[in-house]
Amino acid sequence: MSKIKNVVFDLGGVLIDWNPRHLYRKIFTNEEEMEKFLTEICTYDWNQLQDGGKLFSEATAELTAKHPEHAVNIAIYYDRWKEMLGGEIKETVVLFNELKSSGIPLYALTNWSHEAFPWAYEMYDFMKQFDGIVVSGFEKVMKPDPEIYRRLMERYGINPAESVYIDDNRPNAEAAAKLGFHAIYFTSAGQLRSELELLGLMQTNGQNGNDAS
């Protein structure tokens, strides 16, 4: 097995707890009504359009025209977007810091709006510790399209055979695996630690194991 020289993280769901329910539970008193709104109006697929580079103002105007009765709650989605952030996922950030302390280069590849990403970047100190970040909103291409992985590889000289890719979205992890990454489908910090140990990146005491014979 090739020695691992890089680790690439997805952000939302791995290092950052992003969920529109953090905001909309403040708006809706009925959980069922909130879920209906998020599955029929401000949907995951709609939000992904903005992750692909569409402007918040344009997306909000178009959706409001289709559903004028929901105008107020649609506007809140991006007006109060920061309230969708539930904080860093501390157990995974611990692993991130252990890897950083070991000296291994760390990168991020994320589907994230170019308008919202700067807010998150400023909110979390660990974000400044990445050796490189590729954001779909700026690139106008999203995971699992192989093109965005290739941009990461070319921009930072990353050899996928020598790199780990971590994502909580299975298709995104599978796309990385097809390009030759050691892909990890993230389900928990404990599971991630175990898989990183198997790859020789850390021991249970948090020390890097890449130099072990």
Secondary structure as UniProt FT lines:
FT   STRAND          6..9
FT   TURN            13..15
FT   STRAND          16..18
FT   HELIX           21..24
FT   TURN            25..27
FT   HELIX           31..40
FT   HELIX           44..51
FT   TURN            52..53
FT   HELIX           56..66
FT   HELIX           68..70
FT   HELIX           71..79
FT   HELIX           81..84
FT   STRAND          85..88
FT   HELIX           90..102
FT   STRAND          106..110
FT   TURN            114..116
FT   HELIX           117..123
FT   HELIX           125..129
FT   STRAND          132..135
FT   HELIX           136..139
FT   TURN            143..144
FT   HELIX           146..156
FT   HELIX           160..162
FT   STRAND          163..167
FT   HELIX           170..178
FT   TURN            179..180
FT   STRAND          182..185
FT   HELIX           189..198
FT   TURN            199..200
FT   TURN            204..205
FT   TURN            210..211
//
